[in-house]
Amino acid sequence: MGAFGHHALDLTGVTGDPGSVVHRLDPRTKLLGLFAVTVIAVSAPLAAWPVFAACAAILAAVAICARVALREGWRRGRAPLLLVIPVAAVVPFVRGGGSQWHVGPLAVHEAGLAILATVAIKATIGVAAAVLLAATTQFPDVVRGLQALRAPRLLVLVATLMYRYLFVVADEVQRMGVALSARSGRPRSVVRSGVLGRVVTALFLRSYARGERVHLAMLARGYDGTMPRAVPLTLHRADAVFVAAVASLLLPVRVLVGIG
């Protein structure tokens, strides 16, 4: 259990070349640029393949400049993709429309294949953009960027506390895993799954109690519902170049394809 918790936390850290120009960009710049790539990709129809190609080219350029390896990107992004794409793979068999082909007793429909392709492409681009943001920006900087961009205060506050408290819960999971192993507790069958259920329940109760103590400690230190202000963010020439490059490549392609 502890290994699982810390493995999940390893997927949130910065990777690649920390000294690259992408890593040094203002977090607001990366938030706006990568979010724009995702929005434009999601808004494009399947026939607008130049838009998808442009989005993929921008993400590939960012990954190359930041020296984020393809293997690292797949390691971080495979979980959401393996959840979304297999579900979408069922659509060609249940969504009728257009031509159809028979695969044994099943019928594959053209409309369903189009939906599968659309979901796969857009999910891949969206996940790749999120992975690159996480790989090149520390999470506290992402939160600072969201705060500077006037994101909802409650959203920023929840994200900040979640990130900080996640490590506390991971340590609690590790200690409970060690205690369970010391007592030869290895529930590997359905018969013994009740043990795992009691462990999860205990983890929830401990996490809730720890959250109450953390909240009281924050109040004792003058917490008034807002997080302390950090050093102000500063935009540089590289930030303007990045935003201009993304806009100049994506917007004309999206407009021209939309008109066509």
C-alpha positions as CSV (number, residue, x, y, z in Angstrom):
1,M,0.0,0.0,0.0
2,G,2.8,2.4,0.9
3,A,4.6,1.7,-2.4
4,F,1.5,2.3,-4.3
5,G,0.9,5.7,-2.6
6,H,4.4,7.0,-3.2
7,H,4.4,5.6,-6.8
8,A,1.3,7.7,-7.5
9,L,3.0,10.8,-6.0
10,D,6.1,10.2,-8.2
11,L,3.9,10.8,-11.2
12,T,3.2,14.4,-10.1
13,G,6.8,15.7,-10.1
14,V,8.8,17.8,-12.6
15,T,10.8,15.8,-15.1
16,G,12.8,16.5,-18.3
17,D,15.4,19.3,-18.2
18,P,14.5,21.7,-15.3
19,G,16.7,24.4,-17.0
20,S,14.8,24.3,-20.3
21,V,13.0,27.4,-21.7
22,V,9.7,25.6,-21.2
23,H,10.3,24.9,-17.5
24,R,11.3,28.5,-17.0
25,L,8.1,29.9,-18.5
26,D,5.6,31.6,-16.3
27,P,3.0,29.2,-15.1
28,R,0.2,31.4,-16.4
29,T,1.7,31.2,-19.9
30,K,1.8,27.4,-19.8
31,L,-1.7,27.2,-18.4
32,L,-3.1,29.5,-21.1
33,G,-1.1,27.9,-23.9
34,L,-1.8,24.2,-23.1
35,F,-5.4,24.9,-22.2
36,A,-5.9,26.6,-25.5
37,V,-4.4,23.6,-27.3
38,T,-6.9,21.3,-25.5
39,V,-9.9,23.6,-26.1
40,I,-9.2,24.0,-29.8
41,A,-8.7,20.2,-30.2
42,V,-11.9,19.4,-28.3
43,S,-13.9,21.9,-30.4
44,A,-12.8,20.6,-33.7
45,P,-14.8,17.9,-35.6
46,L,-13.1,14.7,-36.8
47,A,-12.8,15.9,-40.3
48,A,-10.7,18.8,-39.2
49,W,-7.5,16.7,-39.1
50,P,-5.2,19.7,-39.7
51,V,-6.3,21.1,-36.4
52,F,-5.3,17.9,-34.6
53,A,-2.0,17.8,-36.5
54,A,-1.3,21.4,-35.4
55,C,-2.1,20.6,-31.8
56,A,0.1,17.5,-31.9
57,A,2.9,19.4,-33.4
58,I,2.8,22.1,-30.7
59,L,2.8,19.4,-27.9
60,A,5.6,17.6,-29.6
61,A,7.6,20.8,-29.8
62,V,7.0,21.5,-26.1
63,A,8.1,18.0,-25.2
64,I,11.2,18.2,-27.2
65,C,12.2,21.6,-25.9
66,A,11.5,20.4,-22.3
67,R,13.2,17.1,-23.0
68,V,10.3,15.1,-21.6
69,A,10.8,11.6,-22.9
70,L,7.9,9.8,-24.7
71,R,8.2,6.9,-22.2
72,E,7.8,9.3,-19.3
73,G,4.8,10.9,-20.9
74,W,3.2,7.5,-21.5
75,R,3.9,6.4,-18.0
76,R,2.1,9.4,-16.6
77,G,-0.8,9.6,-19.1
78,R,-1.6,5.9,-19.6
79,A,-4.0,5.7,-16.7
80,P,-6.7,8.1,-18.0
81,L,-6.2,6.9,-21.5
82,L,-6.7,3.3,-20.5
83,L,-9.9,4.3,-18.8
84,V,-11.4,6.3,-21.6
85,I,-10.4,4.6,-24.8
86,P,-11.5,1.0,-23.9
87,V,-14.9,2.4,-23.0
88,A,-15.1,4.3,-26.3
89,A,-14.1,1.1,-28.1
90,V,-17.5,-0.3,-27.4
91,V,-19.3,2.5,-29.3
92,P,-18.7,1.1,-32.8
93,F,-20.7,-2.0,-31.8
94,V,-23.7,-0.2,-30.4
95,R,-23.9,3.1,-32.3
96,G,-25.6,2.6,-35.7
97,G,-25.2,4.7,-38.8
98,G,-23.4,4.6,-42.1
99,S,-21.8,1.5,-43.5
100,Q,-21.3,-1.5,-41.4
101,W,-19.0,-4.5,-41.3
102,H,-19.5,-7.8,-39.6
103,V,-16.9,-9.2,-37.3
104,G,-18.2,-12.7,-36.4
105,P,-21.6,-12.2,-34.7
106,L,-20.9,-8.5,-34.1
107,A,-21.5,-5.6,-36.5
108,V,-19.2,-2.6,-36.6
109,H,-20.8,0.7,-37.7
110,E,-19.1,3.5,-39.4
111,A,-20.6,6.2,-37.2
112,G,-19.4,4.4,-34.1
113,L,-15.9,4.2,-35.5
114,A,-16.0,7.9,-36.1
115,I,-16.9,8.5,-32.5
116,L,-14.1,6.2,-31.3
117,A,-11.6,8.0,-33.4
118,T,-12.8,11.4,-32.2
119,V,-12.6,10.4,-28.5
120,A,-9.2,8.7,-28.9
121,I,-7.6,11.7,-30.7
122,K,-9.1,14.4,-28.4
123,A,-8.4,12.4,-25.2
124,T,-4.8,11.8,-26.3
125,I,-4.2,15.5,-27.0
126,G,-5.9,16.6,-23.7
127,V,-4.0,14.1,-21.6
128,A,-0.7,15.0,-23.3
129,A,-1.2,18.7,-22.6
130,A,-2.0,18.0,-18.9
131,V,1.1,15.7,-18.7
132,L,3.4,18.3,-20.2
133,L,2.0,20.9,-17.8
134,A,2.7,18.6,-14.8
135,A,6.1,17.6,-16.1
136,T,7.3,21.2,-16.6
137,T,5.6,23.0,-13.7
138,Q,5.6,22.4,-10.0
139,F,2.1,22.0,-8.6
140,P,2.4,25.0,-6.2
141,D,3.4,27.1,-9.3
142,V,0.3,25.9,-11.1
143,V,-1.9,26.9,-8.2
144,R,-0.2,30.3,-8.2
145,G,-0.9,30.7,-11.9
146,L,-4.5,29.8,-11.4
147,Q,-4.8,32.3,-8.6
148,A,-3.1,35.0,-10.8
149,L,-5.6,34.2,-13.6
150,R,-8.5,34.9,-11.2
151,A,-9.6,31.3,-11.0
152,P,-12.4,30.7,-8.5
153,R,-10.9,31.1,-5.0
154,L,-12.5,28.0,-3.6
155,L,-11.1,25.9,-6.4
156,V,-7.6,27.2,-5.8
157,L,-7.9,26.7,-2.1
158,V,-9.1,23.1,-2.4
159,A,-6.3,22.3,-4.9
160,T,-3.7,23.8,-2.6
161,L,-4.9,21.9,0.5
162,M,-5.4,18.7,-1.5
163,Y,-1.8,18.8,-2.7
164,R,-0.4,19.4,0.7
165,Y,-2.6,16.9,2.5
166,L,-2.0,14.2,-0.2
167,F,1.5,13.6,1.2
168,V,0.1,13.2,4.7
169,V,-2.4,10.6,3.6
170,A,0.3,8.8,1.6
171,D,2.5,8.5,4.7
172,E,-0.5,7.2,6.7
173,V,-1.1,4.6,4.0
174,Q,2.5,3.5,4.2
175,R,2.4,3.1,7.9
176,M,-0.8,1.1,7.8
177,G,0.7,-1.1,5.0
178,V,3.7,-1.8,7.2
179,A,1.6,-2.6,10.2
180,L,-0.6,-4.9,8.1
181,S,2.4,-6.7,6.6
182,A,3.9,-7.1,10.1
183,R,0.8,-9.0,11.1
184,S,0.9,-11.2,8.1
185,G,-2.1,-9.5,6.6
186,R,-2.1,-10.0,2.9
187,P,-5.7,-10.2,1.7
188,R,-5.4,-11.8,-1.7
189,S,-8.8,-13.6,-1.9
190,V,-12.4,-12.6,-1.8
191,V,-12.8,-14.4,1.4
192,R,-10.3,-12.1,3.1
193,S,-11.4,-9.0,1.4
194,G,-13.1,-7.9,4.6
195,V,-9.6,-7.1,6.0
196,L,-9.0,-4.7,3.3
197,G,-12.4,-3.1,3.8
198,R,-11.6,-2.5,7.5
199,V,-8.2,-1.0,6.5
200,V,-9.8,1.4,4.1
201,T,-12.4,2.4,6.8
202,A,-9.6,3.0,9.3
203,L,-7.7,5.1,6.8
204,F,-10.8,7.3,6.2
205,L,-11.4,7.8,9.9
206,R,-7.7,8.6,10.5
207,S,-7.6,11.0,7.5
208,Y,-10.7,12.8,8.8
209,A,-9.3,13.2,12.3
210,R,-5.9,14.4,10.9
211,G,-7.8,16.9,8.7
212,E,-9.5,18.3,11.8
213,R,-6.2,18.7,13.6
214,V,-4.6,20.3,10.6
215,H,-7.5,22.8,10.3
216,L,-7.2,23.7,14.0
217,A,-3.4,24.2,13.6
218,M,-4.0,26.5,10.6
219,L,-6.5,28.6,12.6
220,A,-4.0,28.8,15.5
221,R,-1.5,30.3,13.0
222,G,-3.9,33.0,11.8
223,Y,-5.5,31.3,8.8
224,D,-8.4,33.4,7.6
225,G,-9.6,31.5,4.5
226,T,-7.0,32.8,2.1
227,M,-3.5,31.4,1.4
228,P,-0.5,33.6,2.0
229,R,0.6,35.6,-1.0
230,A,3.9,34.4,-2.6
231,V,6.3,36.4,-4.7
232,P,4.4,38.0,-7.6
233,L,4.8,36.3,-10.9
234,T,6.5,38.1,-13.8
235,L,6.0,37.7,-17.5
236,H,9.1,37.8,-19.8
237,R,9.7,37.9,-23.5
238,A,9.8,34.1,-23.8
239,D,6.2,34.0,-22.4
240,A,5.0,36.4,-25.1
241,V,6.8,34.4,-27.8
242,F,5.2,31.1,-26.5
243,V,1.7,32.5,-26.5
244,A,2.1,34.2,-29.9
245,A,3.5,31.0,-31.4
246,V,0.6,28.9,-30.1
247,A,-2.0,31.5,-31.3
248,S,-0.4,32.1,-34.7
249,L,-0.3,28.4,-35.4
250,L,-3.6,27.2,-34.0
251,L,-6.1,30.0,-34.6
252,P,-5.6,30.3,-38.4
253,V,-5.8,26.6,-38.9
254,R,-9.0,26.4,-36.7
255,V,-10.6,29.3,-38.5
256,L,-9.8,28.1,-42.0
257,V,-10.9,24.5,-41.3
258,G,-14.1,25.8,-39.7
259,I,-14.9,27.9,-42.7
260,G,-14.1,25.0,-45.1
